[in-house]
Amino acid sequence: MGETALRFSGIFAITEIGAEIWEMLCEGKDISDITEALLEAYDVEKDINDFLQMLRENELIVE
């Protein structure tokens, strides 16, 4: 996670998929493992990419 995530005190509204992504990030899984797991479970490639981009833009994750 990015430094901003550690200091962030706001609220983000996220979808169920977003919540799953966040949980997996907290478990230390990398982006490719998260994407693979979600693509197996759902047809959500665009949702995954959009959510991760939002996290990057807000400096909540770093790669």
Buried (B, 14 or more C-beta within 10 A) or exposed (E): BBEEBEEBEEEEEBEEBBEBBBEBBEEEBEBEEBBEBBEEEEEBEEBBEBBBEBBEEBBBBEE
